[in-house]
Amino acid sequence: MLKRLLMETDFEQLKGILKTLEKIEVLQFPELEDRIKRLDVELNSAGFDRWGLHPETLKKFAPFIYFLYKKYFRVEAAGLAGIPQGRVLFIGNHGGQIPLDAMMAGLALFMEAEPPRIPRAMVERWVPTVPFVSSLFTRIGAMIGDPENCRELLQHDQSVLVFPEGVRGSGKLFKDRYQLQRFGTGFMRLALESRAPIVPVAIIGTEETYPSVFDFKLLAKVLGAPYFPVTPFFPLLGPLGLLPLPSKITVRFGKPLYFEGNEDDPEDQIREKVQIVKDSLQAEIDQGLEIRGEKVFTKAAR
């Protein structure tokens, strides 16, 4: 599959995308103002909500956001109509080395859901150590994946995006793509406590953007990162190798799952419920992959 992926990578298309990127200021995000106004958020006098979301930052990055979503990855979303209103716990598959999966799932809900919403993505604890990125992520809706943060958001009827695989998923090698790794159980206890429905989110396409063939663990340790991916393009091609491949991304929102029980139930009971979520998500992934087939760059998984 990796050999086929490399052979089918359209580098001429990639060059064209880069030329478009140079003129990104001419791109507009239609209905941006209207969608931001319809967000269910309360802003203080400085324009921030209580968790750090800053709509003005969204406006500044709107051309770049629009370019990535519509032009570069050509994202398509499915199942948006079945998402419950109010508090929701979105559970997604992780992969692709960098959090493009969280960004594309969040953009699908902001750009295409009715009404528009911004799910608060729970990011890894090492993200704040990256200069600039930490403050930017907070301003566009991401937060540290701490149970207290998630609990408070759900108590205030916000939607939260969680990746229970953690770095086990985001840093996995290309050969292990779309194979769900071990799930933590904390999200289920929070869902039971807040009585929040769980929506599986299968994100197809991000795991081909950075086809990691080796994890340089020693260098990762030196840099203080959880992993350091080596791809066929990076570090061999230098900065150019950091550019993600323009695979076509599909975000599939599954049917809501509702669970009964207590957040203090024994671990084995919690794990049974977690397995139901994991199986539902894997089924959604498998169905999407079957629809897409080998056409990584051209066909949607819907």
N, C-alpha and C positions, 0 to 999 in steps of 0.2 A: 504493500500500500504506500509506503514512504517513497519508493522509487517512482511509482505512478504519480504521486503527488508532485514530486520534483519535476517530472517530465511534463506535466500538464500545467505547471505554473506559467502563466502568461506574463512574461517580463515586459513585453511591449505595452500591455495593458497597465502594468505597474508604473512604467515610465509616464504614461498618459495621466495616471492618477496623481503622480508627483507634480506634473505640470499644472494640473487643476489645483492642487494644494497651494501652489505659489500664488494663485489668484483667489484664494479662499474668501477674501473680503467681499467679493461680489455675490457670494452665496447668501441666500436669505432663508430664514426658517419661517414658513408661512404660519400665521395664527399664533406666533409665539406669545405676544402680549396677552391675547385672550386666554390661552392655556395656563399661563402663569397666574392670571387673575382668578381663574376657577380652581386653583389648588386649594385644598382644605388646610390652610396654614394660617397661624396668627403671628404677625410680625411686630417687633418692637419698634421704637422710634428710629433705630439705626438700620432697620430693614432686615433683621435676622429673626428667625423663629427661635424657640427655646432650646433647640438642639443644634443650632449653628447654620441651618439652611439659609442661603442668601440668594434670593431670586435675581438680584442684579448681576451676580456672578454668572448665573445661567444665561442671562442676556448677552453678556460679553463673550461667552464661549459658544453661543448659539450657532454661528456659522461653522465652527469646527465640529460641533456635535452633529449638526445636520449633515455635514459632509461624511463623517464616519458612518453614521446610521444609514443614510439614504444612498450615498454614492460609492463609498469604499467597500463596506460589508453588505450593502443592499439587503438590509434586514427585513424579514417578514415575520409577522406574529400571528399566532393562532390561539383560539380559546379565550380571547379577552372578554367576550360577552358573558362567560360563565363565572367571572370572578365576583365574589361577594363584596358588598360595600362595607366600609368601616374597617375594623381591625382584621388583618389577614397576615398569616405567616407564610411567606413564599419560601419554598425549599428547592434550591437548584443544584444542578451538578456542576462541579468545579473542574477547570482544566484550562490549559493554554498559557501557563506560566505567569501572566499578568492579568489583572482583573477586568479583562474585556467582557467576560461573561456577565459580571454584575452590571457593568455600564450598559450593555446592550439590552439586558432584561429591564433595567430601570428606565431606559429611554423608550422601550416599547410601551411601558405603562404611562409615561409622561406624554409621548407624542401621539399615541393611538387609542388609549383607553378612554372611555367616557363614563364619568368625568375624568379628566386627567389626574394622575396621582404620581407622587414620588415615593417609592418604597425606600426605607432607610436601610441601605446595605451595611451589613456587619462585616467589617474588614479585619484583617489579621493585625495582631498587636505590634508587629514590626513596621507597619506602614507609617506611623508617626515619626519613625527615625529617618524617613526620606525627606529631605528638605523640599519645601514648597508643596509637594504632593499631599502631605497630611492636611494642611489648611485648605487646599483646593477640594479634597475629597469631602471634608466637613461641609464646605459651603454649597456643594451640590447634592448633599443628602446622605453621605456615608458616615458611619460611626464605628468606633472600636467595638469589636465583637464581645462585649462584656454583658453578662446576664442582667445586670442592673439597668443598663441602657436599653436592652431589648424589653425588659419588663415595663419600664416607664413608658416607652413608646406604645406598647400594646395597651396599657392602661388608659392612654389618651387616644385610643382608637386609630392609631397610625398603622400603616402596613410596613412590614419588616421583611427584608430579603436575607436569608441565611444559607450558608453553604456548609452543611454538617461534616463534609469531608475535611475541611480546613486545608492546611498545606499538603496533606496527603493527596488531595485531589488536584490542587492548582499546580503542584510541582511534578506530577506523574509524567513518565516518559511516553513518547508517541505510541509505543507498542501497547500501552495500557489505556489508550484513549477510550472514553465512554464506558469504562468499567468502573462502577462506583466503588470507592474505597470505604473503609469502616466509617460509620456514622457515629457522631457523639449523640448523647441522649438529652443534653440540656434543653434543646429546642422543644422537645416533647413536653417536658415538665412545665416550661413556660406557656406552651399552648394550652395545657390542661388548666393551669392556674388562671389564665386570662380568658379561657373559653374562646380562643381564637381558632377559626378554621384554618386548615393547612392546604395550600395549593402547590402541587408539584410543578416545577418549571424546568422543562428539558431544553437546554441551550445547545443547539447543533451548529457546528461550524467553528467555534472558538478553539477547539482542540487541534485544529489544523493550522492555526495562525502562527504558532511557534512550535514546530515539530521537534521537541527535545529528544535527543538520542543518548544524552549522557548528563548526569548530575555531578558537577565538579564540587564535591562536598568540602574538600579542603579549602578551596577558594571561597566558597560560601561561608565557611566558618570564619575566615579572615575578615570578610566583609560584614559579618554579622547578619547575614541573610539566611533564610531557611533552606535555600537551594540556589544553585547557579546553573541554569540550563545551557547546554551546548547543543546548537542546532547545526544543520548542514550549511547555514549562512552566517552564524555568529558563534565565536568571534572571528571566523575566517574572513568575512567581508567587512569587518570593522563596523562603524556606525550604520552603514546601509543594511547590515545583517540584523539590526534591531527592528527594522520595519516589518510589521506583521504581514503575512501573506493575505491577500484579499479574498479569503474564502467567503462563500455566501453563508450568512448566519440566519438561522430560524429560531425563534423563541416560541416554544409550545407550552401554553398554560393548561395543565390538566384539570380534571374535575376536583372540586373542593372535597377535602376529607374532614370529617367531624369525629372527635373522640370524646368519650366519657371516661371519667376517672378523677383521681386526685394526684396533684403534683408530687405528693409524698409517698406514692405507691412504691412497692419494692422494685428493685432494678430490673428483675426479670419481666415483670408486667410492663414496665416502660419500654423495654427493649422489644417486646412483641409488637407494641404500637409503632415503634420506630421502624421495624422491619416492614410493616404495612406501607409506610411512607416510602421507604427505600424501594420496595418492589414496584410500587405505583410509578415512581420516578423512572426506574430502569425500564419499565414497560413503555413509558412515553418516549424515552430515548430510543429504544429499539425500534419502535414503530416509525419514528422520524428518520432513523438511519436507513430503514428498509425503503422508505419512500424516496429518499435522496439518492441512494445507491452510491456509485463511485464519482458522481458529478459534483465534486466538492466546491467548485468555483461557479457553477452555473445553476444548480437546481435547488429549490427550497425543500425543506423537510416537512412539508405540510400537505 
